[in-house]
């Protein structure tokens, strides 16, 4: 017997969902599980709009078939309303966050080393299957229930609206800076793309004391990169003279662009032993030129979000250094216009939905 999302669990919930590949989101009644002994129930106050939300709503991300309906949202900030009997991490009334994952096996080598994000059984916050076999629904909704292990304790001085994008964009850039040793004051870092990820990458790198060069196809972004975000220099990637002049000057590059593009010219910017880290999820396979890798012992790597321990570390560091995302707060019923604008890169730099203030159950 097929059970509807509204009847799947005992607690009635409400959100906005896409029903098909049009990606159009509309009001959607569904249900959440009851609060288990290790669960935290939170009222969602704000939820960031990630580019992957748009791809998932339209089922064009290339990472597997989406089963509709899908409720996006994995940059979630809220307040605890109920805790299970064995919860010790937070209490009712605490501000908390939930990022890209809500479950993992907890006993594989990755989980045992605080790398739940690389667990083979990692459960995404939405469009995934939870351990009970039901579909996970994201943060474009009134509340959620989450195992306490996957809840972030919210720093007191971190704003909920401008802070929630750090739960994806923040950790996606912070983690590779730390792992690949690009968090040193002596580092000269390149950041490709000045969008939701890129602008946060600049902020974290500058907080580490690094020299930062923004690399973009858009010359008009130079002023906002340097004056607005504190980058040290700016390269127009389509200007061959600029790119040649900057050859072999960078210790590392974070490539945040998800659109298909060549990495040949980026590799040429690296010093010997330099590292190009891919963060953008390009659907088209990369063409990997061998000569610049071999000739300079350069490397190409990748990185995806971070484990829960590092997530908390990142949020605490951001609060200490007053790092937030630059956001445009929108009402829930503006989400389809926001998605259209996001597809055109018409936002500086992250939409955030005022869930509690503007989403009304119908």
Backbone torsions as a table, in degrees:
resi	resn	phi	psi	omega
1	UNK	NA	130.1	178.3
2	UNK	-83.0	127.2	-179.7
3	UNK	-104.7	133.5	-179.1
4	UNK	-72.4	154.4	177.7
5	UNK	-55.4	-29.5	-178.2
6	UNK	-72.8	-22.8	-176.5
7	UNK	-110.6	0.9	-172.7
8	UNK	-67.1	-37.5	-177.5
9	UNK	-126.6	167.4	-173.2
10	UNK	-79.1	-17.3	-173.4
11	UNK	-106.9	121.9	-178.9
12	UNK	-68.2	138.6	179.6
13	UNK	-138.2	169.0	-177.8
14	UNK	-144.5	137.9	178.8
15	UNK	-154.6	-167.9	174.3
16	UNK	-120.4	130.1	-173.5
17	UNK	-131.7	153.1	167.8
18	UNK	-93.1	135.8	-178.2
19	UNK	-102.6	-15.4	-177.2
20	UNK	-157.8	-175.7	-173.5
21	UNK	-72.4	-3.5	171.0
22	UNK	-63.2	-26.3	-178.7
23	UNK	76.9	1.7	-179.8
24	UNK	-69.6	128.5	179.9
25	UNK	-99.2	143.2	179.6
26	UNK	-150.0	164.9	-177.1
27	UNK	-55.7	142.6	-170.5
28	UNK	-149.8	108.9	173.6
29	UNK	-78.9	137.7	178.4
30	UNK	-150.1	-155.2	-179.1
31	UNK	-148.6	154.5	176.0
32	UNK	-118.0	157.9	177.6
33	UNK	-70.9	157.4	173.1
34	UNK	-65.5	155.6	-178.0
35	UNK	-71.6	112.1	179.1
36	UNK	-78.8	177.9	-173.0
37	UNK	-65.4	-25.7	177.6
38	UNK	-109.3	14.0	-175.3
39	UNK	-96.5	154.0	172.6
40	UNK	-120.0	129.3	173.1
41	UNK	-102.0	131.2	-178.7
42	UNK	-131.4	140.2	170.2
43	UNK	-79.2	124.6	-177.9
44	UNK	-81.9	124.7	179.9
45	UNK	-99.1	-44.8	179.8
46	UNK	-138.6	151.4	174.2
47	UNK	-144.2	127.0	177.4
48	UNK	-73.4	156.7	178.6
49	UNK	-109.4	107.1	-179.3
50	UNK	-91.9	152.7	178.2
51	UNK	-59.6	-30.3	178.6
52	UNK	-67.9	-24.2	174.3
53	UNK	-61.8	-43.1	178.5
54	UNK	-62.9	-45.9	-179.7
55	UNK	-64.5	-39.2	-179.7
56	UNK	-68.2	-40.7	179.4
57	UNK	-61.3	-34.5	-179.2
58	UNK	-95.3	-3.9	179.7
59	UNK	57.1	43.6	179.6
60	UNK	-126.9	26.3	-177.4
61	UNK	-81.9	-19.8	-179.8
62	UNK	80.5	6.3	-177.7
63	UNK	-106.5	24.9	179.2
64	UNK	119.4	156.2	-176.3
65	UNK	-69.9	133.9	175.8
66	UNK	-87.3	135.1	173.9
67	UNK	-97.7	120.3	180.0
68	UNK	-86.8	154.4	-1.2
69	UNK	-75.5	153.2	177.8
70	UNK	-125.3	130.0	173.2
71	UNK	-104.7	108.6	-178.7
72	UNK	-74.4	-177.3	173.3
73	UNK	112.9	109.0	177.3
74	UNK	-136.6	26.3	172.0
75	UNK	-126.0	79.1	-163.1
76	UNK	-110.9	126.6	175.0
77	UNK	-123.3	134.5	-177.8
78	UNK	-160.1	-163.5	-178.1
79	UNK	-132.2	137.0	-176.3
80	UNK	-70.5	128.6	177.6
81	UNK	-110.4	-19.5	-178.5
82	UNK	-159.6	144.0	175.8
83	UNK	-130.0	152.6	176.5
84	UNK	-73.4	168.3	-173.4
85	UNK	-64.9	-24.2	-178.1
86	UNK	-109.0	15.0	179.2
87	UNK	-79.9	130.4	179.3
88	UNK	-122.8	-12.5	-171.8
89	UNK	-75.8	-39.1	-177.2
90	UNK	-138.8	170.7	177.2
91	UNK	-134.6	166.9	179.1
92	UNK	-58.0	135.8	-178.3
93	UNK	96.9	-14.2	178.9
94	UNK	-73.2	145.8	170.7
95	UNK	-83.1	136.7	-176.6
96	UNK	-142.6	168.0	174.7
97	UNK	-133.5	153.7	173.4
98	UNK	-132.2	129.5	-177.6
99	UNK	-101.0	-135.6	-168.9
100	UNK	-80.1	-13.5	-176.7
101	UNK	-135.0	149.4	-179.3
102	UNK	-127.3	5.5	179.3
103	UNK	-168.6	156.3	171.9
104	UNK	-159.9	172.7	-174.7
105	UNK	-70.7	-26.4	176.2
106	UNK	73.4	1.9	-179.5
107	UNK	-136.4	3.9	175.5
108	UNK	-81.4	169.2	179.7
109	UNK	-56.3	-37.1	178.7
110	UNK	-65.3	-47.6	180.0
111	UNK	-62.6	-39.7	-179.0
112	UNK	-68.5	-17.1	177.7
113	UNK	-108.4	26.5	176.2
114	UNK	60.5	33.5	178.0
115	UNK	-121.8	52.5	-179.4
116	UNK	-58.1	-25.7	-179.3
117	UNK	-66.6	-16.8	177.0
118	UNK	-108.2	12.5	176.7
119	UNK	-67.1	133.9	178.3
120	UNK	-60.8	-21.9	-179.2
121	UNK	-110.2	23.1	178.7
122	UNK	-58.9	136.2	-178.8
123	UNK	-106.4	119.5	178.3
124	UNK	-72.3	154.6	-178.3
125	UNK	-63.6	-28.8	173.0
126	UNK	-143.5	165.2	-179.0
127	UNK	58.0	24.0	-179.6
128	UNK	-119.6	175.3	175.0
129	UNK	-108.2	125.6	177.4
130	UNK	-78.7	174.2	-175.0
131	UNK	-65.7	-21.3	177.4
132	UNK	-87.3	3.7	177.1
133	UNK	90.0	-4.5	-178.7
134	UNK	-90.7	160.4	-178.0
135	UNK	-77.1	141.4	174.1
136	UNK	-88.0	140.0	179.0
137	UNK	-120.4	141.2	-170.2
138	UNK	-88.8	-156.7	-166.5
139	UNK	-87.6	-0.7	172.8
140	UNK	-79.7	58.0	-173.4
141	UNK	-155.8	169.3	-171.1
142	UNK	-77.6	-31.2	177.9
143	UNK	-156.9	168.9	173.3
144	UNK	-147.9	164.5	177.3
145	UNK	-121.2	129.0	-173.4
146	UNK	-142.6	139.6	172.4
147	UNK	-55.9	136.3	-174.5
148	UNK	-58.3	-27.0	-178.9
149	UNK	-61.7	-28.5	-175.1
150	UNK	-103.1	20.0	176.5
151	UNK	-106.3	135.2	177.7
152	UNK	-95.9	132.2	173.2
153	UNK	-75.2	125.6	-171.4
154	UNK	-83.6	123.9	177.6
155	UNK	-61.2	141.7	-171.8
156	UNK	-61.0	-38.2	-175.0
157	UNK	-93.7	10.4	179.6
158	UNK	-94.2	120.2	177.7
159	UNK	-64.5	143.8	-177.3
160	UNK	-69.9	-41.2	-175.4
161	UNK	-71.5	-51.2	-178.5
162	UNK	-78.8	-11.3	-179.8
163	UNK	-91.5	-28.1	-172.9
164	UNK	-63.0	-31.9	177.0
165	UNK	-63.6	-18.6	177.9
166	UNK	-65.0	-21.2	-179.4
167	UNK	-67.7	-14.4	171.5
168	UNK	-124.9	-64.3	-177.6
169	UNK	-60.7	-36.1	-179.1
170	UNK	-68.1	-53.4	-176.9
171	UNK	-69.3	-30.6	179.9
172	UNK	-65.1	-26.6	178.8
173	UNK	-99.9	-35.9	179.9
174	UNK	-64.1	-45.2	-174.3
175	UNK	-60.3	-48.6	178.8
176	UNK	-68.1	-31.0	175.5
177	UNK	-59.7	-42.4	179.9
178	UNK	-73.0	-49.0	-172.6
179	UNK	-65.0	-41.7	-175.7
180	UNK	-90.4	10.6	176.0
181	UNK	69.3	28.2	-179.1
182	UNK	-100.9	24.5	-177.8
183	UNK	-109.0	20.9	-176.2
184	UNK	-97.9	148.8	178.1
185	UNK	-60.2	-21.7	-179.5
186	UNK	-83.7	-5.9	-174.8
187	UNK	-75.1	136.2	166.8
188	UNK	-106.9	108.8	-172.1
189	UNK	-106.9	137.1	169.7
190	UNK	-100.7	139.5	175.6
191	UNK	-121.7	116.1	-179.1
192	UNK	-92.7	119.7	180.0
193	UNK	92.9	131.2	-179.3
194	UNK	-118.4	69.0	178.5
195	UNK	-120.8	-145.0	-177.6
196	UNK	-58.4	-45.1	177.1
197	UNK	-77.7	-46.4	-172.5
198	UNK	-59.7	-42.3	-176.7
199	UNK	-69.0	-31.7	176.4
200	UNK	-73.1	-36.5	177.1
201	UNK	-59.2	-42.3	177.5
202	UNK	-60.1	-44.4	-177.7
203	UNK	-64.0	-43.8	179.3
204	UNK	-66.1	-43.9	-178.7
205	UNK	-62.1	-41.3	178.1
206	UNK	-67.0	-34.6	177.0
207	UNK	-65.6	-29.8	175.8
208	UNK	-78.9	-7.8	178.8
209	UNK	92.1	10.1	-176.8
210	UNK	-77.8	159.8	168.2
211	UNK	-87.2	134.5	-172.4
212	UNK	-125.9	130.9	172.2
213	UNK	-115.9	123.3	175.4
214	UNK	-88.6	134.6	-179.0
215	UNK	-118.2	120.8	-172.7
216	UNK	-147.7	156.7	173.0
217	UNK	-84.8	-6.2	-172.1
218	UNK	-109.7	101.5	-179.4
219	UNK	-58.6	-29.6	-176.7
220	UNK	-68.8	-10.8	-179.8
221	UNK	-85.7	-1.6	-176.5
222	UNK	-60.6	-46.0	-176.6
223	UNK	-64.7	-43.7	-179.5
224	UNK	-68.0	-32.8	178.9
225	UNK	-66.2	-45.9	-174.3
226	UNK	-85.3	-52.2	-177.4
227	UNK	-79.4	-37.9	-176.5
228	UNK	-80.7	-39.2	-173.3
229	UNK	-112.1	-9.5	175.6
230	UNK	87.0	14.4	175.2
231	UNK	-63.1	152.8	-177.0
232	UNK	-86.6	-30.0	-179.5
233	UNK	-155.4	172.0	-172.3
234	UNK	-144.2	132.4	177.5
235	UNK	-120.1	131.3	171.1
236	UNK	-87.1	114.1	-169.7
237	UNK	-67.7	-18.5	177.8
238	UNK	-89.3	-3.4	179.0
239	UNK	-93.7	102.1	-174.5
240	UNK	-62.1	-34.6	179.7
241	UNK	-64.8	-45.8	177.9
242	UNK	-61.4	-44.5	-177.0
243	UNK	-67.3	-38.4	178.5
244	UNK	-67.7	-37.9	-179.8
245	UNK	-66.0	-26.8	-178.2
246	UNK	-96.5	8.5	-177.9
247	UNK	-58.7	139.4	175.7
248	UNK	59.4	37.6	-179.2
249	UNK	-113.6	-13.0	-172.7
250	UNK	-106.9	139.1	175.5
251	UNK	-78.8	-32.2	-178.2
252	UNK	-158.6	160.2	178.4
253	UNK	-137.4	132.3	167.6
254	UNK	-101.1	117.6	-179.5
255	UNK	-99.5	105.8	-174.8
256	UNK	-97.1	1.8	-172.5
257	UNK	-84.2	130.0	-179.9
258	UNK	-95.5	-16.5	176.4
259	UNK	-71.0	150.0	-179.5
260	UNK	-60.9	131.6	178.7
261	UNK	-159.3	157.6	179.1
262	UNK	-80.2	142.7	176.9
263	UNK	-103.9	0.9	-179.1
264	UNK	-55.2	-50.7	-176.9
265	UNK	-67.9	-28.2	178.3
266	UNK	-70.1	-42.1	178.9
267	UNK	-61.0	-34.6	179.7
268	UNK	-67.4	-20.1	178.6
269	UNK	-77.0	-17.8	-174.9
270	UNK	-79.2	142.8	168.6
271	UNK	-68.2	165.1	168.7
272	UNK	-53.7	139.6	-176.9
273	UNK	73.7	9.0	-179.8
274	UNK	-71.7	161.8	-173.8
275	UNK	-128.1	125.0	172.0
276	UNK	-103.4	118.8	-176.5
277	UNK	-110.8	120.4	-178.8
278	UNK	-86.3	122.8	176.8
279	UNK	-114.5	-32.0	179.7
280	UNK	-72.9	138.6	-176.7
281	UNK	-92.2	84.7	177.8
282	UNK	-75.3	130.8	178.5
283	UNK	-72.9	-41.0	179.5
284	UNK	-74.3	133.5	-180.0
285	UNK	-59.8	145.7	177.9
286	UNK	-70.5	144.8	166.5
287	UNK	-97.1	119.6	-171.6
288	UNK	-108.3	102.7	-179.9
289	UNK	-73.7	133.3	-174.6
290	UNK	-79.6	-36.3	-171.0
291	UNK	-58.7	-50.9	-179.1
292	UNK	-65.2	-23.6	176.0
293	UNK	-72.3	-51.1	-176.0
294	UNK	-68.4	-40.3	-173.5
295	UNK	-70.6	-20.8	-178.9
296	UNK	-128.2	13.8	-174.8
297	UNK	48.7	39.0	177.4
298	UNK	-82.3	162.3	-179.9
299	UNK	-137.2	153.5	173.2
300	UNK	-117.7	126.8	179.9
301	UNK	-132.5	-176.3	178.4
302	UNK	-143.4	166.0	179.7
303	UNK	-157.6	141.6	179.6
304	UNK	-133.3	120.8	-177.1
305	UNK	36.5	-135.1	-178.3
306	UNK	-169.0	167.5	177.2
307	UNK	-75.4	172.3	-173.2
308	UNK	-66.8	-37.4	178.4
309	UNK	-62.2	-44.4	179.9
310	UNK	-70.7	-32.6	175.8
311	UNK	-58.5	-46.7	-180.0
312	UNK	-65.9	-40.9	177.5
313	UNK	-59.2	-44.4	180.0
314	UNK	-62.5	-44.8	-179.3
315	UNK	-65.3	-39.5	178.9
316	UNK	-67.0	-40.5	177.3
317	UNK	-63.7	-43.6	179.6
318	UNK	-61.9	-41.1	179.3
319	UNK	-65.4	-41.1	-179.9
320	UNK	-63.7	-35.9	-176.9
321	UNK	-100.2	7.7	179.5
322	UNK	57.5	42.7	176.9
323	UNK	-95.5	121.5	173.6
324	UNK	-134.2	168.4	173.0
325	UNK	-81.8	152.7	170.5
326	UNK	-85.3	119.5	-168.9
327	UNK	-127.6	156.4	168.3
328	UNK	-117.5	111.0	-177.8
329	UNK	-81.9	131.1	-175.0
330	UNK	-127.9	156.3	171.7
331	UNK	-77.5	159.5	-176.5
332	UNK	-59.2	-39.1	-175.3
333	UNK	-76.7	3.5	175.2
334	UNK	-97.2	1.6	-168.8
335	UNK	-61.2	-36.6	-178.6
336	UNK	-69.7	-37.4	173.6
337	UNK	-65.2	-39.8	178.8
338	UNK	-63.0	-41.8	178.4
339	UNK	-62.2	-41.1	178.4
340	UNK	-63.4	-43.0	177.7
341	UNK	-66.0	-38.8	179.6
342	UNK	-61.0	-39.7	178.3
343	UNK	-63.1	-22.6	178.5
344	UNK	-101.0	8.1	-177.9
345	UNK	59.4	34.0	-178.0
346	UNK	-98.5	61.5	176.2
347	UNK	-158.8	141.9	175.2
348	UNK	-122.8	102.4	-12.7
349	UNK	-122.2	-2.5	-176.6
350	UNK	-147.4	128.0	169.7
351	UNK	-76.3	141.9	173.2
352	UNK	-132.1	128.1	-179.0
353	UNK	-87.7	129.1	172.1
354	UNK	-80.4	86.2	-173.6
355	UNK	-65.6	-56.3	-174.5
356	UNK	-64.2	-33.4	-175.5
357	UNK	-84.2	-19.2	-171.5
358	UNK	-132.7	-10.2	-179.1
359	UNK	-93.4	120.6	-178.5
360	UNK	-115.0	132.3	176.7
361	UNK	-68.1	142.8	-179.3
362	UNK	-113.7	NA	NA
